[in-house]
């Protein structure tokens, strides 16, 4: 079955995702923040909402669930933690969820929140990462530890380069500004920036992006990418020490 992913803008800079196929009228929504916008898209496409998946409990990823459940009472909600007054199927690391469109592997990725998970569709090379990974960045550590976030990113680093990454926010331009502040004039960063500016000009967003590219350019994800080698060698950082340095600098940027 061939599936497609539609990006639905939410709030100021959030993204929710609709997975569907021309072969049936089923729909999957990931991380809904505003139900009305999503309901409009479902109606326009004449889709039924069969599944909602949540990556973590923050309200800007869950506040649209109630409105969707009200409109589609039979929808199945999958979440790593309980949601107020919503009946959910709790999911955790290692679970495999088979829908009538695809199959998701659940990977626990704490750090941003303790319950955070990512949804990996190996067959279609799709990964929905919530607020763990952003293009040229990563999520803030709110509930977990820096060690947990680093370990979670390492799990992503070990996945296929072919994975197309869908994240929770449009933070890319700010991430570029931060890396320019840290690495000054860096040819590798300048190359990545050109590609991103092209995507923004063409699509008005920098999402989705390939995981293989992030392994080349994103020092939060890969502390051994070429961009960072000079700075790392000057300070003799370990992988985690360098990640901690970057994350702490970004927090105060």
ChimeraX commands (.cxc) that place a marker at each C-alpha (Angstrom):
marker #1 position 0.00,0.00,0.00 radius 0.5
marker #1 position 1.27,3.46,-0.89 radius 0.5
marker #1 position 0.73,6.03,1.84 radius 0.5
marker #1 position 1.21,9.79,1.93 radius 0.5
marker #1 position 1.92,12.24,4.73 radius 0.5
marker #1 position 0.26,15.65,4.82 radius 0.5
marker #1 position 1.70,18.33,7.08 radius 0.5
marker #1 position -0.91,20.37,8.96 radius 0.5
marker #1 position 0.25,23.64,10.51 radius 0.5
marker #1 position -0.76,24.03,14.16 radius 0.5
marker #1 position -0.52,26.98,16.58 radius 0.5
marker #1 position 2.45,29.25,15.83 radius 0.5
marker #1 position 5.13,26.80,14.76 radius 0.5
marker #1 position 3.78,23.31,15.48 radius 0.5
marker #1 position 3.18,20.54,12.99 radius 0.5
marker #1 position 0.65,17.73,13.07 radius 0.5
marker #1 position 0.67,14.95,10.48 radius 0.5
marker #1 position -2.04,13.13,8.55 radius 0.5
marker #1 position -1.20,9.73,7.08 radius 0.5
marker #1 position -3.58,8.42,4.42 radius 0.5
marker #1 position -3.77,6.37,1.22 radius 0.5
marker #1 position -5.75,6.46,-2.02 radius 0.5
marker #1 position -6.61,2.80,-1.41 radius 0.5
marker #1 position -9.03,3.38,1.48 radius 0.5
marker #1 position -10.59,6.22,3.48 radius 0.5
marker #1 position -8.59,5.67,6.66 radius 0.5
marker #1 position -6.62,8.42,8.37 radius 0.5
marker #1 position -3.95,8.58,11.07 radius 0.5
marker #1 position -3.22,11.82,12.93 radius 0.5
marker #1 position -0.02,12.40,14.88 radius 0.5
marker #1 position 0.31,15.03,17.64 radius 0.5
marker #1 position -2.84,17.15,17.15 radius 0.5
marker #1 position -2.75,20.59,18.76 radius 0.5
marker #1 position -5.78,22.17,17.05 radius 0.5
marker #1 position -8.69,19.93,16.13 radius 0.5
marker #1 position -10.56,22.36,13.87 radius 0.5
marker #1 position -7.79,22.61,11.28 radius 0.5
marker #1 position -7.43,18.84,11.21 radius 0.5
marker #1 position -11.18,18.27,10.94 radius 0.5
marker #1 position -11.29,20.60,7.93 radius 0.5
marker #1 position -8.59,18.56,6.18 radius 0.5
marker #1 position -10.27,15.25,6.98 radius 0.5
marker #1 position -13.59,16.53,5.65 radius 0.5
marker #1 position -12.03,17.91,2.49 radius 0.5
marker #1 position -10.31,14.59,1.80 radius 0.5
marker #1 position -13.41,12.59,2.83 radius 0.5
marker #1 position -11.38,10.55,5.29 radius 0.5
marker #1 position -12.38,8.73,8.43 radius 0.5
marker #1 position -10.10,9.20,11.43 radius 0.5
marker #1 position -9.15,5.76,12.68 radius 0.5
marker #1 position -6.03,6.41,14.78 radius 0.5
marker #1 position -4.39,9.19,16.78 radius 0.5
marker #1 position -0.79,8.81,17.93 radius 0.5
marker #1 position 0.88,10.99,20.58 radius 0.5
marker #1 position 4.66,11.32,20.98 radius 0.5
marker #1 position 4.59,13.00,24.41 radius 0.5
marker #1 position 2.20,14.64,26.85 radius 0.5
marker #1 position 2.87,18.37,26.24 radius 0.5
marker #1 position -0.33,20.26,25.48 radius 0.5
marker #1 position 0.93,21.62,22.17 radius 0.5
marker #1 position 0.96,18.01,20.96 radius 0.5
marker #1 position -2.25,16.81,22.62 radius 0.5
marker #1 position -4.75,19.68,22.96 radius 0.5
marker #1 position -6.54,18.72,19.75 radius 0.5
marker #1 position -7.27,15.15,20.85 radius 0.5
marker #1 position -10.56,15.89,22.65 radius 0.5
marker #1 position -12.10,17.65,19.64 radius 0.5
marker #1 position -11.07,14.83,17.31 radius 0.5
marker #1 position -12.45,12.15,19.64 radius 0.5
marker #1 position -15.72,14.07,19.87 radius 0.5
marker #1 position -16.00,14.12,16.06 radius 0.5
marker #1 position -14.83,10.52,15.64 radius 0.5
marker #1 position -15.90,8.57,18.76 radius 0.5
marker #1 position -14.54,5.26,17.42 radius 0.5
marker #1 position -11.01,6.56,16.91 radius 0.5
marker #1 position -8.23,4.67,18.69 radius 0.5
marker #1 position -5.81,6.87,20.63 radius 0.5
marker #1 position -2.25,5.64,21.27 radius 0.5
marker #1 position -0.13,7.54,23.77 radius 0.5
marker #1 position 2.88,6.88,26.04 radius 0.5
marker #1 position 1.00,8.40,28.98 radius 0.5
marker #1 position -2.58,9.03,30.12 radius 0.5
marker #1 position -4.53,12.00,28.79 radius 0.5
marker #1 position -7.19,13.80,30.81 radius 0.5
marker #1 position -10.66,12.27,30.29 radius 0.5
marker #1 position -9.51,10.50,27.10 radius 0.5
marker #1 position -9.45,6.72,26.78 radius 0.5
marker #1 position -6.00,5.78,25.47 radius 0.5
marker #1 position -4.07,2.69,24.51 radius 0.5
marker #1 position -0.78,3.07,26.38 radius 0.5
marker #1 position 2.32,2.35,24.27 radius 0.5
marker #1 position 5.93,1.84,25.30 radius 0.5
marker #1 position 9.36,0.92,24.01 radius 0.5
marker #1 position 9.40,-2.06,21.68 radius 0.5
marker #1 position 5.68,-2.09,20.94 radius 0.5
marker #1 position 4.63,-2.63,17.34 radius 0.5
marker #1 position 1.31,-1.07,16.34 radius 0.5
marker #1 position -0.26,-2.34,13.12 radius 0.5
marker #1 position -2.84,-0.01,11.56 radius 0.5
marker #1 position -4.77,-0.52,8.35 radius 0.5
marker #1 position -2.29,1.79,6.63 radius 0.5
marker #1 position 1.12,0.91,8.06 radius 0.5
marker #1 position 3.09,-0.46,11.01 radius 0.5
marker #1 position 4.77,1.63,13.70 radius 0.5
marker #1 position 7.63,0.56,15.92 radius 0.5
marker #1 position 7.62,2.47,19.21 radius 0.5
marker #1 position 11.00,3.65,20.49 radius 0.5
marker #1 position 11.31,5.26,23.94 radius 0.5
marker #1 position 13.30,8.51,23.71 radius 0.5
marker #1 position 13.25,10.29,27.09 radius 0.5
marker #1 position 14.91,13.62,27.74 radius 0.5
marker #1 position 12.54,16.31,26.49 radius 0.5
marker #1 position 9.92,14.53,28.60 radius 0.5
marker #1 position 10.18,11.26,30.47 radius 0.5
marker #1 position 7.38,9.64,28.46 radius 0.5
marker #1 position 8.59,10.71,25.01 radius 0.5
marker #1 position 8.48,8.14,22.21 radius 0.5
marker #1 position 9.14,8.21,18.49 radius 0.5
marker #1 position 7.17,6.34,15.84 radius 0.5
marker #1 position 9.22,4.49,13.26 radius 0.5
marker #1 position 7.71,3.09,10.05 radius 0.5
marker #1 position 10.53,0.94,8.68 radius 0.5
marker #1 position 8.70,-0.22,5.54 radius 0.5
marker #1 position 7.96,3.32,4.34 radius 0.5
marker #1 position 11.14,4.90,5.79 radius 0.5
marker #1 position 9.16,7.39,7.87 radius 0.5
marker #1 position 9.90,8.53,11.39 radius 0.5
marker #1 position 7.86,10.88,13.56 radius 0.5
marker #1 position 10.13,12.28,16.24 radius 0.5
marker #1 position 8.03,14.80,18.17 radius 0.5
marker #1 position 10.42,17.14,20.02 radius 0.5
marker #1 position 13.50,14.95,20.22 radius 0.5
marker #1 position 15.15,15.91,16.94 radius 0.5
marker #1 position 14.82,19.05,14.82 radius 0.5
marker #1 position 16.58,20.00,11.62 radius 0.5
marker #1 position 20.04,21.11,12.82 radius 0.5
marker #1 position 18.88,20.93,16.43 radius 0.5
marker #1 position 17.28,18.88,19.19 radius 0.5
marker #1 position 14.67,19.39,21.88 radius 0.5
marker #1 position 15.17,21.09,25.20 radius 0.5
marker #1 position 15.55,18.85,28.22 radius 0.5
marker #1 position 12.57,19.58,30.48 radius 0.5
marker #1 position 11.89,16.44,32.53 radius 0.5
marker #1 position 14.75,14.06,31.80 radius 0.5
marker #1 position 18.50,14.46,31.93 radius 0.5
marker #1 position 21.06,15.49,29.35 radius 0.5
marker #1 position 22.34,11.93,29.46 radius 0.5
marker #1 position 18.89,10.60,28.58 radius 0.5
marker #1 position 18.53,13.03,25.68 radius 0.5
marker #1 position 21.95,12.12,24.35 radius 0.5
marker #1 position 21.12,8.42,24.56 radius 0.5
marker #1 position 17.81,9.02,22.80 radius 0.5
marker #1 position 19.52,10.84,19.95 radius 0.5
marker #1 position 21.99,7.96,19.69 radius 0.5
marker #1 position 19.04,5.65,19.04 radius 0.5
marker #1 position 18.09,7.89,16.11 radius 0.5
marker #1 position 21.67,8.02,14.91 radius 0.5
marker #1 position 21.59,4.26,14.50 radius 0.5
marker #1 position 18.53,4.26,12.21 radius 0.5
marker #1 position 18.64,4.16,8.41 radius 0.5
marker #1 position 19.85,7.21,6.49 radius 0.5
marker #1 position 16.80,6.80,4.24 radius 0.5
marker #1 position 14.37,7.71,7.01 radius 0.5
marker #1 position 12.30,10.80,6.24 radius 0.5
marker #1 position 12.01,12.77,9.47 radius 0.5
marker #1 position 8.86,14.59,10.59 radius 0.5
marker #1 position 9.35,16.68,13.74 radius 0.5
marker #1 position 7.05,18.74,15.94 radius 0.5
marker #1 position 8.11,22.32,15.26 radius 0.5
marker #1 position 9.58,24.69,12.67 radius 0.5
marker #1 position 12.72,25.75,14.53 radius 0.5
marker #1 position 15.24,25.44,11.71 radius 0.5
marker #1 position 16.16,29.08,11.08 radius 0.5
marker #1 position 16.83,29.66,14.77 radius 0.5
marker #1 position 18.92,26.48,14.85 radius 0.5
marker #1 position 21.00,27.80,11.94 radius 0.5
marker #1 position 21.59,31.10,13.75 radius 0.5
marker #1 position 22.80,29.25,16.80 radius 0.5
marker #1 position 25.22,27.05,14.85 radius 0.5
marker #1 position 26.55,30.10,13.00 radius 0.5
marker #1 position 27.18,31.67,16.41 radius 0.5
marker #1 position 29.12,28.60,17.57 radius 0.5
marker #1 position 30.98,27.63,14.40 radius 0.5
marker #1 position 31.33,31.06,12.72 radius 0.5
marker #1 position 32.03,30.77,9.00 radius 0.5
marker #1 position 31.86,27.06,8.33 radius 0.5
marker #1 position 31.64,25.79,4.76 radius 0.5
marker #1 position 29.71,22.66,5.71 radius 0.5
marker #1 position 27.15,24.70,7.64 radius 0.5
marker #1 position 26.87,27.15,4.72 radius 0.5
marker #1 position 26.10,24.23,2.40 radius 0.5
marker #1 position 23.40,22.92,4.70 radius 0.5
marker #1 position 21.93,26.42,5.03 radius 0.5
marker #1 position 21.61,26.78,1.24 radius 0.5
marker #1 position 19.56,23.58,1.07 radius 0.5
marker #1 position 17.34,24.72,3.92 radius 0.5
marker #1 position 16.73,28.17,2.44 radius 0.5
marker #1 position 15.77,26.47,-0.82 radius 0.5
marker #1 position 13.26,24.23,1.00 radius 0.5
marker #1 position 11.78,27.21,2.85 radius 0.5
marker #1 position 11.44,29.22,-0.36 radius 0.5
marker #1 position 9.79,26.33,-2.19 radius 0.5
marker #1 position 7.57,24.83,0.51 radius 0.5
marker #1 position 7.37,27.52,3.25 radius 0.5
marker #1 position 8.73,24.90,5.66 radius 0.5
marker #1 position 11.94,22.92,6.19 radius 0.5
marker #1 position 10.11,19.68,7.05 radius 0.5
marker #1 position 10.50,16.80,6.29 radius 0.5
marker #1 position 14.22,16.05,6.02 radius 0.5
marker #1 position 16.35,12.95,5.58 radius 0.5
marker #1 position 18.00,11.44,8.62 radius 0.5
marker #1 position 21.15,10.79,6.58 radius 0.5
marker #1 position 21.58,14.53,6.01 radius 0.5
marker #1 position 21.19,15.24,9.71 radius 0.5
marker #1 position 23.94,12.74,10.47 radius 0.5
marker #1 position 26.21,14.83,8.23 radius 0.5
marker #1 position 25.22,18.27,9.50 radius 0.5
marker #1 position 23.57,18.14,12.94 radius 0.5
marker #1 position 26.11,18.18,15.82 radius 0.5
marker #1 position 23.38,17.52,18.39 radius 0.5
marker #1 position 22.68,14.22,16.63 radius 0.5
marker #1 position 26.22,13.32,15.54 radius 0.5
marker #1 position 29.05,14.75,17.62 radius 0.5
marker #1 position 31.54,13.39,15.08 radius 0.5
marker #1 position 30.21,15.13,11.99 radius 0.5
marker #1 position 32.84,16.99,9.99 radius 0.5
marker #1 position 31.56,20.44,10.96 radius 0.5
marker #1 position 32.58,20.07,14.59 radius 0.5
marker #1 position 35.93,18.28,14.47 radius 0.5
marker #1 position 38.14,21.36,14.90 radius 0.5
marker #1 position 36.21,22.71,17.88 radius 0.5
marker #1 position 36.06,19.27,19.50 radius 0.5
marker #1 position 39.78,18.64,19.12 radius 0.5
marker #1 position 40.62,22.02,20.63 radius 0.5
marker #1 position 38.70,21.14,23.80 radius 0.5
marker #1 position 39.18,17.35,23.89 radius 0.5
marker #1 position 35.45,16.77,24.43 radius 0.5
marker #1 position 33.93,13.30,24.64 radius 0.5
marker #1 position 30.75,12.80,22.61 radius 0.5
marker #1 position 28.53,13.46,25.61 radius 0.5
marker #1 position 30.61,16.41,26.86 radius 0.5
marker #1 position 30.30,18.06,23.47 radius 0.5
marker #1 position 26.57,17.41,23.34 radius 0.5
marker #1 position 26.18,18.90,26.82 radius 0.5
marker #1 position 28.20,21.96,25.79 radius 0.5
marker #1 position 25.99,22.52,22.72 radius 0.5
marker #1 position 22.71,21.98,24.55 radius 0.5
marker #1 position 23.65,24.29,27.43 radius 0.5
marker #1 position 24.83,26.98,25.00 radius 0.5
marker #1 position 21.60,26.66,23.03 radius 0.5
marker #1 position 19.51,26.96,26.18 radius 0.5
marker #1 position 20.98,30.42,26.84 radius 0.5
marker #1 position 21.18,31.54,23.20 radius 0.5
marker link #1:1,2 radius 0.2
marker link #1:2,3 radius 0.2
marker link #1:3,4 radius 0.2
marker link #1:4,5 radius 0.2
marker link #1:5,6 radius 0.2
marker link #1:6,7 radius 0.2
marker link #1:7,8 radius 0.2
marker link #1:8,9 radius 0.2
marker link #1:9,10 radius 0.2
marker link #1:10,11 radius 0.2
marker link #1:11,12 radius 0.2
marker link #1:12,13 radius 0.2
marker link #1:13,14 radius 0.2
marker link #1:14,15 radius 0.2
marker link #1:15,16 radius 0.2
marker link #1:16,17 radius 0.2
marker link #1:17,18 radius 0.2
marker link #1:18,19 radius 0.2
marker link #1:19,20 radius 0.2
marker link #1:20,21 radius 0.2
marker link #1:21,22 radius 0.2
marker link #1:22,23 radius 0.2
marker link #1:23,24 radius 0.2
marker link #1:24,25 radius 0.2
marker link #1:25,26 radius 0.2
marker link #1:26,27 radius 0.2
marker link #1:27,28 radius 0.2
marker link #1:28,29 radius 0.2
marker link #1:29,30 radius 0.2
marker link #1:30,31 radius 0.2
marker link #1:31,32 radius 0.2
marker link #1:32,33 radius 0.2
marker link #1:33,34 radius 0.2
marker link #1:34,35 radius 0.2
marker link #1:35,36 radius 0.2
marker link #1:36,37 radius 0.2
marker link #1:37,38 radius 0.2
marker link #1:38,39 radius 0.2
marker link #1:39,40 radius 0.2
marker link #1:40,41 radius 0.2
marker link #1:41,42 radius 0.2
marker link #1:42,43 radius 0.2
marker link #1:43,44 radius 0.2
marker link #1:44,45 radius 0.2
marker link #1:45,46 radius 0.2
marker link #1:46,47 radius 0.2
marker link #1:47,48 radius 0.2
marker link #1:48,49 radius 0.2
marker link #1:49,50 radius 0.2
marker link #1:50,51 radius 0.2
marker link #1:51,52 radius 0.2
marker link #1:52,53 radius 0.2
marker link #1:53,54 radius 0.2
marker link #1:54,55 radius 0.2
marker link #1:55,56 radius 0.2
marker link #1:56,57 radius 0.2
marker link #1:57,58 radius 0.2
marker link #1:58,59 radius 0.2
marker link #1:59,60 radius 0.2
marker link #1:60,61 radius 0.2
marker link #1:61,62 radius 0.2
marker link #1:62,63 radius 0.2
marker link #1:63,64 radius 0.2
marker link #1:64,65 radius 0.2
marker link #1:65,66 radius 0.2
marker link #1:66,67 radius 0.2
marker link #1:67,68 radius 0.2
marker link #1:68,69 radius 0.2
marker link #1:69,70 radius 0.2
marker link #1:70,71 radius 0.2
marker link #1:71,72 radius 0.2
marker link #1:72,73 radius 0.2
marker link #1:73,74 radius 0.2
marker link #1:74,75 radius 0.2
marker link #1:75,76 radius 0.2
marker link #1:76,77 radius 0.2
marker link #1:77,78 radius 0.2
marker link #1:78,79 radius 0.2
marker link #1:79,80 radius 0.2
marker link #1:80,81 radius 0.2
marker link #1:81,82 radius 0.2
marker link #1:82,83 radius 0.2
marker link #1:83,84 radius 0.2
marker link #1:84,85 radius 0.2
marker link #1:85,86 radius 0.2
marker link #1:86,87 radius 0.2
marker link #1:87,88 radius 0.2
marker link #1:88,89 radius 0.2
marker link #1:89,90 radius 0.2
marker link #1:90,91 radius 0.2
marker link #1:91,92 radius 0.2
marker link #1:92,93 radius 0.2
marker link #1:93,94 radius 0.2
marker link #1:94,95 radius 0.2
marker link #1:95,96 radius 0.2
marker link #1:96,97 radius 0.2
marker link #1:97,98 radius 0.2
marker link #1:98,99 radius 0.2
marker link #1:99,100 radius 0.2
marker link #1:100,101 radius 0.2
marker link #1:101,102 radius 0.2
marker link #1:102,103 radius 0.2
marker link #1:103,104 radius 0.2
marker link #1:104,105 radius 0.2
marker link #1:105,106 radius 0.2
marker link #1:106,107 radius 0.2
marker link #1:107,108 radius 0.2
marker link #1:108,109 radius 0.2
marker link #1:109,110 radius 0.2
marker link #1:110,111 radius 0.2
marker link #1:111,112 radius 0.2
marker link #1:112,113 radius 0.2
marker link #1:113,114 radius 0.2
marker link #1:114,115 radius 0.2
marker link #1:115,116 radius 0.2
marker link #1:116,117 radius 0.2
marker link #1:117,118 radius 0.2
marker link #1:118,119 radius 0.2
marker link #1:119,120 radius 0.2
marker link #1:120,121 radius 0.2
marker link #1:121,122 radius 0.2
marker link #1:122,123 radius 0.2
marker link #1:123,124 radius 0.2
marker link #1:124,125 radius 0.2
marker link #1:125,126 radius 0.2
marker link #1:126,127 radius 0.2
marker link #1:127,128 radius 0.2
marker link #1:128,129 radius 0.2
marker link #1:129,130 radius 0.2
marker link #1:130,131 radius 0.2
marker link #1:131,132 radius 0.2
marker link #1:132,133 radius 0.2
marker link #1:133,134 radius 0.2
marker link #1:134,135 radius 0.2
marker link #1:135,136 radius 0.2
marker link #1:136,137 radius 0.2
marker link #1:137,138 radius 0.2
marker link #1:138,139 radius 0.2
marker link #1:139,140 radius 0.2
marker link #1:140,141 radius 0.2
marker link #1:141,142 radius 0.2
marker link #1:142,143 radius 0.2
marker link #1:143,144 radius 0.2
marker link #1:144,145 radius 0.2
marker link #1:145,146 radius 0.2
marker link #1:146,147 radius 0.2
marker link #1:147,148 radius 0.2
marker link #1:148,149 radius 0.2
marker link #1:149,150 radius 0.2
marker link #1:150,151 radius 0.2
marker link #1:151,152 radius 0.2
marker link #1:152,153 radius 0.2
marker link #1:153,154 radius 0.2
marker link #1:154,155 radius 0.2
marker link #1:155,156 radius 0.2
marker link #1:156,157 radius 0.2
marker link #1:157,158 radius 0.2
marker link #1:158,159 radius 0.2
marker link #1:159,160 radius 0.2
marker link #1:160,161 radius 0.2
marker link #1:161,162 radius 0.2
marker link #1:162,163 radius 0.2
marker link #1:163,164 radius 0.2
marker link #1:164,165 radius 0.2
marker link #1:165,166 radius 0.2
marker link #1:166,167 radius 0.2
marker link #1:167,168 radius 0.2
marker link #1:168,169 radius 0.2
marker link #1:169,170 radius 0.2
marker link #1:170,171 radius 0.2
marker link #1:171,172 radius 0.2
marker link #1:172,173 radius 0.2
marker link #1:173,174 radius 0.2
marker link #1:174,175 radius 0.2
marker link #1:175,176 radius 0.2
marker link #1:176,177 radius 0.2
marker link #1:177,178 radius 0.2
marker link #1:178,179 radius 0.2
marker link #1:179,180 radius 0.2
marker link #1:180,181 radius 0.2
marker link #1:181,182 radius 0.2
marker link #1:182,183 radius 0.2
marker link #1:183,184 radius 0.2
marker link #1:184,185 radius 0.2
marker link #1:185,186 radius 0.2
marker link #1:186,187 radius 0.2
marker link #1:187,188 radius 0.2
marker link #1:188,189 radius 0.2
marker link #1:189,190 radius 0.2
marker link #1:190,191 radius 0.2
marker link #1:191,192 radius 0.2
marker link #1:192,193 radius 0.2
marker link #1:193,194 radius 0.2
marker link #1:194,195 radius 0.2
marker link #1:195,196 radius 0.2
marker link #1:196,197 radius 0.2
marker link #1:197,198 radius 0.2
marker link #1:198,199 radius 0.2
marker link #1:199,200 radius 0.2
marker link #1:200,201 radius 0.2
marker link #1:201,202 radius 0.2
marker link #1:202,203 radius 0.2
marker link #1:203,204 radius 0.2
marker link #1:204,205 radius 0.2
marker link #1:205,206 radius 0.2
marker link #1:206,207 radius 0.2
marker link #1:207,208 radius 0.2
marker link #1:208,209 radius 0.2
marker link #1:209,210 radius 0.2
marker link #1:210,211 radius 0.2
marker link #1:211,212 radius 0.2
marker link #1:212,213 radius 0.2
marker link #1:213,214 radius 0.2
marker link #1:214,215 radius 0.2
marker link #1:215,216 radius 0.2
marker link #1:216,217 radius 0.2
marker link #1:217,218 radius 0.2
marker link #1:218,219 radius 0.2
marker link #1:219,220 radius 0.2
marker link #1:220,221 radius 0.2
marker link #1:221,222 radius 0.2
marker link #1:222,223 radius 0.2
marker link #1:223,224 radius 0.2
marker link #1:224,225 radius 0.2
marker link #1:225,226 radius 0.2
marker link #1:226,227 radius 0.2
marker link #1:227,228 radius 0.2
marker link #1:228,229 radius 0.2
marker link #1:229,230 radius 0.2
marker link #1:230,231 radius 0.2
marker link #1:231,232 radius 0.2
marker link #1:232,233 radius 0.2
marker link #1:233,234 radius 0.2
marker link #1:234,235 radius 0.2
marker link #1:235,236 radius 0.2
marker link #1:236,237 radius 0.2
marker link #1:237,238 radius 0.2
marker link #1:238,239 radius 0.2
marker link #1:239,240 radius 0.2
marker link #1:240,241 radius 0.2
marker link #1:241,242 radius 0.2
marker link #1:242,243 radius 0.2
marker link #1:243,244 radius 0.2
marker link #1:244,245 radius 0.2
marker link #1:245,246 radius 0.2
marker link #1:246,247 radius 0.2
marker link #1:247,248 radius 0.2
marker link #1:248,249 radius 0.2
marker link #1:249,250 radius 0.2
marker link #1:250,251 radius 0.2
marker link #1:251,252 radius 0.2
marker link #1:252,253 radius 0.2
view
